[in-house]
Structure formats: C-alpha cells, structure tokens
Amino acid sequence: MHPVTSATLDEPTIRLNSLTGLRWWAAFLVFLYHMLVFAPLPGPVSRLFEQGYLGVTFFFVLSGFVLTWSMRPGVSTSTFYWRRFARIWPAHIVALLFAIPVFYTLGAVQEGSFLKPFDLGILLLSVVLLQGWWANPAILFSGNPAAWTLTVEALFYALHPWLSRLLVPLAKRGALIVALAAIAWAFAYRAGVVFWPESWLAHVPMPITRVPEFLLGMALAWAMRSGWRPSVHPLVGIVALGLVVGAIVLSPVLPGLTTFGAFGNEVFTVAVGLAIVALASHALRGRRSLFEARWQVKLGEWSFAFYLVHATVIYLALRIFGFQDASWRNLLWFGLILAIDLVLAWALHAGIERPVERRMRKWKDARDRRAAEAAPRPA
C-alpha cells in the first residue's frame, strides 16, 4: 500500500519527553494495582491502588497520540507493521518465557490457585498476541497475564494506517470532531453495557471496545499537528486525572457517584486526553514540565519492559512467600519488588528491546533499499 501523504506530515515534530515521563507513572499505577494480590495495604489506600488498572487506559490513548504525532511521509504500511512488530514482539517473547514457569505447572492445580495447567495450544495464542480476543480468563490472561494489552495494541497497529487515511485530509476542526466522536462512542458503548447487560454489546470482543481510546489519541495528535494549541496548563490535566480517580474511589460509598463509577474508565479517558494535550501544548511553547526530568524520561523509556515483567515478579513472590495480610509493613515488599522489577526492566530494555528492534529495522530498511535498486527504471 502507498504511504500516507500530506503537507502537514512534512512538517517536523519535536520529541515530547514529558509524555515519556508521564508514561512511567501510568506503568507505576498498574504495578500498584497488581501488588494488591500479594501485599495489600490497610484501609482506603488499597481502594485507591485498585484504580491502578486505569494506567492501561492511559497507555491506549497515548499509543494513538504518539503513533500519529510521529507519523512521517514515505513510510509504507508494510514498513510500519514491521517496525511495530520489532518494537513489541521480541521483548514480549522473552517476558513470556520468564512468565511460563511462574504461572504454569505440569502437576495438579489446587482450587483457588493462580497457577494454570500447562497448555501449549493456549500459550501459542499468547505467542501470536491473540489471547485478548477471548473472554475466558484462562485464555485472556494466558502466558504472561499482563500481555493481554498487547492484543489490543496489535489491533491498534493494524488499524492505524487505515485510520490515518481518514484523519490526514482533515483540518484541526475535523480532527477535533473525530475526537468528540471517539468519546461519544466510548460512552455510548458503556451505557449499552450498563443499562442493557444482557444485550449483544456485552459480548463484543474486548480489543474492539478499546478502539475509541486509541482513536481519541490519534485525533488529538492530528489536531495538534494541524495547529491546535489549547492554552491548558499541565497541572490542570494532572489534577483532572486525580479528581477522576478520587471520584471512582468514592463512588461505591456516595450515592450521587454510583453512576459516575460505572462510567469511570470513560471519564478517565477524557482526563487522559486533557493531560496529554496540556503537556504537549506546554512543550510546544518551549516550556518544561516536571515530567521531563531525566530520571522520569529514562523510566518512561523502560516502561514497556517494566510492564512486561512486573506482574511475573509479583506472582513469583506470591508463589514463594504466600499472601501477606494487609499491613503498612508491606511497603517494604513494595520497595523490594519495585527494585527487582526495575533491574529486570533495564535488562530487558537494554539487552533485548532496543538492540533487537534496531537490528530488525535495519534489516527491513536494507531489504527495501535492495528491492528499490533492483526495480526496473523507466526508460
């Protein structure tokens, strides 16, 4: 397929380090969420950490934004797909091999255990990133349980070249209309599931239900590439994220927030879009934010590797030491496991993710050059 072309695509874009830094905190939220299965903290703190799953929503919106922000003319669809494959699959396979002996057993599985009987067929679905299309937890969370999100990302990657062709002809107003449509789609779907739980909507494969988050990120990025520069301070976006999480935490105990809680992920999606746009606009005006600190950017670069290994380390600790009763002493476990995860994330990022991706991209670029040189030239 021919690459997308547009005059706007020719304009250079800057690297948005603040979004890389913020990505680390999204990964950290997911870490806090999963730590509760091993070492919960007392009272409302655990309830707060239970919302850490929302970090995944941030990843999905950011994925659409970053892919569209960094989109360049002249990149064919096949090259885009190869680069995405090189970006996630090598690290995924290494993390999967690390996870299998932690989550699987060849022996009998006791009732209530997180262990699963070894099943090569199900594991192969995880290898090719198809496990997320099943609602059955034994399949959805097969292999490396955290990798279900890669099924969703794989769908996003498949759709991006095609959705880009719809966005690129649009000016900023059209892109913002698409962003609003994505938000409306997300809320409409959630309303259908909440108010008609027995309808067919409850059976839509999960990856499809997350497409609005990706589309929102894409539309916001294209609006900004088309000249949209909203005057929103980054603090507004961060406060919005915090307020939404707080409201979700309180929704079970405050009657007025019950319905809000049912739409918590969708409201958080809007807040994520606001935070991303605010940070990006701030950077485009030449201003720095706290999220651009070198250590945060570095952790943001490791965040994919961190995400891939964090749950495996947590469940390995659970398998060895057993469930810990809720206690503030568990903060020691938080610190220890976080440190182990960071070391493994660095090793996976520096040893596999980055170097293998570079080699795979160079191989494809060299192959494309040879094909271009061998192509017949017009007389």
C-alpha positions in Angstrom: 0.0 0.0 0.0 1.2 3.5 -0.8 2.2 5.7 2.2 0.0 8.4 3.5 1.0 11.9 2.1 0.1 15.3 3.3 1.8 18.7 3.5 1.2 18.6 7.3 3.2 15.4 7.5 6.2 17.1 6.0 6.4 19.5 9.0 8.8 18.2 11.7 7.6 17.4 15.1 9.6 17.6 18.4 10.1 14.7 20.8 7.6 15.1 23.7 9.7 14.0 26.7 7.0 15.0 29.1 4.7 12.3 27.7 7.5 9.7 28.0 7.9 10.7 31.7 4.2 10.5 32.3 4.1 7.1 30.8 6.3 5.8 33.6 3.7 6.9 36.2 1.0 5.0 34.2 3.1 1.9 34.4 3.7 2.5 38.1 -0.1 2.7 38.7 -0.5 -0.7 37.1 2.3 -2.0 39.4 0.5 -0.7 42.5 -2.7 -2.4 41.3 -1.1 -5.8 40.9 0.8 -5.6 44.2 -2.5 -5.9 46.0 -2.8 -9.6 45.1 0.3 -10.2 47.2 0.8 -7.5 49.8 -2.2 -5.2 50.3 -2.0 -2.0 52.4 -4.6 -1.1 55.1 -7.9 0.6 54.5 -8.6 3.2 51.8 -5.1 3.0 50.4 -5.8 -0.4 48.8 -9.0 1.0 47.5 -7.0 3.8 45.8 -4.5 1.4 44.4 -7.3 -0.7 43.0 -7.8 2.0 40.4 -4.3 1.4 39.1 -5.7 -0.6 36.2 -6.6 2.8 34.7 -2.9 3.1 33.8 -3.7 0.8 30.9 -6.3 3.3 29.6 -3.5 5.9 29.6 -1.3 3.6 27.5 -4.1 3.1 24.9 -4.8 6.8 24.4 -1.1 7.7 24.4 -0.4 5.0 21.8 -2.8 6.6 19.4 -1.3 10.0 20.1 2.4 9.1 19.8 2.0 7.0 16.6 0.1 9.8 14.9 2.4 12.6 16.3 5.5 10.8 15.0 3.9 9.7 11.7 6.1 10.6 8.7 5.6 10.7 4.9 7.0 8.0 2.8 6.6 5.1 5.3 4.7 2.2 3.6 2.2 0.2 5.5 4.4 -2.9 5.4 7.3 -0.9 6.9 5.0 0.5 9.6 3.8 -3.0 10.5 7.3 -4.4 10.6 8.5 -1.6 12.9 5.6 -2.1 15.3 6.3 -5.9 15.3 10.0 -5.2 16.0 9.0 -2.8 18.8 6.9 -5.2 20.9 7.3 -8.8 19.9 11.0 -9.6 20.9 10.6 -8.3 24.4 7.2 -9.9 24.7 8.6 -13.4 23.8 11.4 -13.0 26.4 9.0 -11.9 29.1 6.7 -14.8 28.1 9.5 -17.3 28.6 10.1 -15.7 32.0 6.4 -15.9 33.0 5.6 -19.5 31.9 7.4 -21.3 34.9 5.8 -18.8 37.3 2.2 -19.1 36.1 2.1 -22.7 34.9 2.5 -26.2 36.3 2.7 -29.7 35.0 1.1 -31.0 38.2 -2.4 -30.8 39.7 -3.8 -27.3 40.3 -5.4 -26.6 43.6 -8.7 -24.8 43.8 -8.2 -21.0 44.2 -4.6 -21.1 43.0 -3.4 -18.6 40.3 -1.4 -21.5 38.7 -2.7 -22.9 35.5 -2.1 -26.3 33.9 0.4 -26.2 31.0 -1.5 -26.0 27.7 0.6 -25.5 24.6 -2.3 -24.5 22.4 -3.4 -21.7 24.7 0.2 -20.5 25.1 0.5 -20.3 21.3 -2.3 -17.8 21.3 -0.3 -15.7 23.6 2.8 -16.0 21.4 0.9 -14.5 18.4 -0.9 -12.0 20.6 -4.4 -13.3 20.0 -5.3 -14.2 23.6 -7.1 -10.9 24.2 -9.9 -11.9 21.8 -11.3 -14.4 24.3 -13.3 -13.5 27.4 -12.3 -16.8 29.1 -9.7 -15.7 31.8 -7.7 -18.9 31.2 -7.0 -17.6 27.7 -7.2 -13.9 28.2 -4.6 -14.0 30.9 -2.6 -16.8 29.4 1.2 -16.8 29.2 2.3 -13.5 30.7 -1.0 -12.2 32.1 -0.1 -8.6 31.6 0.4 -9.2 27.9 -3.4 -9.2 27.2 -2.9 -5.5 26.4 -0.6 -6.4 23.6 -3.5 -8.0 21.8 -5.2 -4.6 22.0 -2.1 -2.8 20.8 -1.8 -5.2 17.9 -5.3 -4.3 16.8 -4.4 -0.6 17.1 -1.3 -1.1 15.0 -3.4 -3.0 12.3 -5.9 -0.1 12.2 -3.5 2.9 12.4 -2.5 3.1 8.7 -6.2 2.9 7.7 -7.5 5.3 10.3 -4.7 7.7 9.3 -6.1 7.9 5.8 -9.3 9.2 7.3 -7.5 11.7 9.5 -4.8 13.2 7.3 -7.2 15.1 4.9 -8.8 16.8 7.9 -8.0 20.2 9.4 -7.9 20.7 13.1 -11.6 21.2 13.4 -12.3 18.0 11.7 -9.8 16.1 13.9 -11.4 17.6 17.0 -14.8 16.4 15.7 -13.3 12.9 15.4 -12.0 13.2 19.0 -15.5 14.1 20.2 -17.0 11.2 18.2 -14.5 8.8 19.8 -15.5 10.0 23.3 -19.2 9.6 22.3 -18.6 6.1 21.0 -16.9 5.1 24.3 -19.7 6.5 26.4 -22.4 5.0 24.2 -20.9 1.6 24.4 -20.5 1.7 28.2 -24.2 2.9 28.5 -25.3 0.0 26.5 -23.4 -2.5 28.7 -24.6 -0.8 31.9 -28.2 -0.4 31.1 -28.7 -3.5 28.8 -26.3 -6.0 30.3 -27.9 -8.9 28.5 -27.6 -7.4 25.1 -25.1 -8.3 22.4 -22.9 -5.4 23.5 -21.7 -7.4 26.5 -20.2 -9.9 24.1 -18.2 -7.6 21.9 -14.6 -8.7 21.9 -12.6 -6.6 24.3 -10.0 -5.2 21.9 -12.8 -3.6 19.8 -14.2 -1.9 22.9 -10.9 -0.1 23.5 -10.6 1.3 19.9 -12.2 4.7 21.0 -9.3 5.3 23.4 -6.8 4.8 20.6 -8.8 6.9 18.1 -9.1 9.7 20.6 -5.3 9.8 20.9 -4.9 9.8 17.2 -7.4 12.6 16.6 -5.9 14.8 19.3 -2.4 14.3 17.8 -3.6 15.2 14.4 -5.4 18.3 15.6 -2.2 19.5 17.3 -0.2 18.7 14.1 -2.7 20.8 12.3 -2.0 23.8 14.5 -4.3 23.3 17.5 -2.6 24.8 20.6 -5.0 24.9 23.6 -3.9 27.1 26.5 -4.2 24.5 29.2 -1.6 24.3 32.0 -0.3 20.7 32.6 -1.4 21.0 36.2 -5.0 21.1 35.0 -4.7 17.8 33.3 -2.9 16.1 36.2 -5.5 17.4 38.7 -8.2 16.2 36.4 -6.7 12.7 36.4 -6.5 12.8 40.2 -10.1 14.0 40.7 -11.5 11.3 38.4 -9.6 8.6 40.3 -10.8 10.1 43.6 -14.4 10.1 42.4 -14.2 6.5 41.3 -12.8 5.5 44.7 -15.7 7.3 46.4 -18.4 6.1 44.0 -19.4 2.9 46.0 -20.0 4.9 49.2 -21.5 8.1 47.8 -24.9 7.5 46.2 -24.5 10.5 43.9 -21.4 9.0 42.3 -22.8 5.5 41.7 -23.5 6.1 38.0 -20.2 8.0 37.7 -18.4 4.9 38.9 -20.0 2.8 36.1 -18.5 5.3 33.5 -15.2 5.8 35.4 -13.0 4.4 32.6 -14.6 6.7 30.0 -14.4 9.8 32.2 -10.7 8.9 32.9 -10.2 8.6 29.1 -11.3 12.2 28.7 -9.0 13.3 31.5 -6.1 11.4 29.9 -6.7 13.2 26.6 -6.7 16.5 28.5 -3.5 15.7 30.3 -1.7 14.7 27.1 -2.8 17.8 25.2 -1.9 20.1 28.1 1.6 18.6 28.4 2.1 18.6 24.6 1.0 22.2 24.2 3.2 23.2 27.1 6.2 21.6 25.4 5.4 23.1 22.0 5.5 26.5 23.6 9.1 25.8 24.7 8.2 25.3 28.4 9.4 22.4 30.5 7.4 20.3 33.0 8.3 18.2 36.0 7.8 15.1 33.8 10.8 16.0 31.7 13.2 15.2 34.5 15.9 12.9 33.1 15.1 10.1 35.6 11.4 10.1 34.7 12.1 10.1 31.0 14.5 7.2 31.4 12.0 5.2 33.4 9.4 6.1 30.8 11.7 4.5 28.2 11.9 1.4 30.3 8.1 1.4 31.0 7.2 -1.2 28.3 9.8 -3.6 29.6 8.7 -2.8 33.2 5.1 -3.5 32.4 6.0 -6.9 30.8 7.9 -8.2 33.8 6.2 -6.6 36.8 3.3 -9.0 37.3 5.6 -12.0 36.9 7.8 -10.9 39.7 4.8 -10.1 41.9 3.3 -13.5 41.4 6.6 -15.2 41.9 6.8 -13.6 45.3 3.2 -14.7 46.0 4.1 -18.3 45.0 7.2 -18.3 47.3 6.1 -16.3 50.3 2.3 -16.6 50.1 -0.3 -13.9 50.5 0.6 -11.2 53.0 -2.0 -9.8 55.4 -2.8 -6.1 55.0 -0.2 -4.1 56.8 1.9 -1.0 56.5 4.9 -3.3 56.7 4.1 -4.4 53.2 5.6 -1.1 52.0 8.9 -3.0 52.4 7.6 -5.5 49.8 6.5 -2.7 47.5 10.0 -1.3 47.6 11.8 -4.6 47.2 9.7 -5.8 44.3 9.8 -2.4 42.6 13.6 -2.5 42.8 13.7 -6.1 41.3 11.3 -5.0 38.5 13.4 -2.0 37.6 16.5 -4.1 37.3 14.8 -6.6 35.1 13.1 -3.9 33.1 16.5 -2.3 32.5 18.0 -5.6 31.4 15.1 -6.4 29.1 15.1 -2.9 27.6 18.9 -2.6 27.1 19.5 -6.3 26.3 16.6 -7.2 24.1 14.0 -4.5 23.4 16.2 -1.7 22.0 19.0 -3.7 20.2 16.8 -6.3 18.6 14.4 -3.6 17.4 17.3 -1.7 15.8 18.6 -4.8 14.1 15.1 -5.7 12.8 14.5 -2.2 11.5 18.0 -2.1 9.8 17.3 -5.4 8.2 14.0 -4.2 6.8 15.5 -0.9 5.6 18.3 -2.7 3.8 15.9 -5.1 2.2 13.7 -2.3 1.0 16.8 -0.5 -0.5 17.8 -3.6 -2.3 14.3 -4.0 -3.7 14.3 -0.4 -4.9 17.7 -0.7 -6.5 16.6 -3.9 -8.3 13.4 -2.4 -9.6 13.3 -1.6 -13.3 13.8 2.1 -14.1 11.7 3.9 -16.6 13.5 4.4 -20.0 
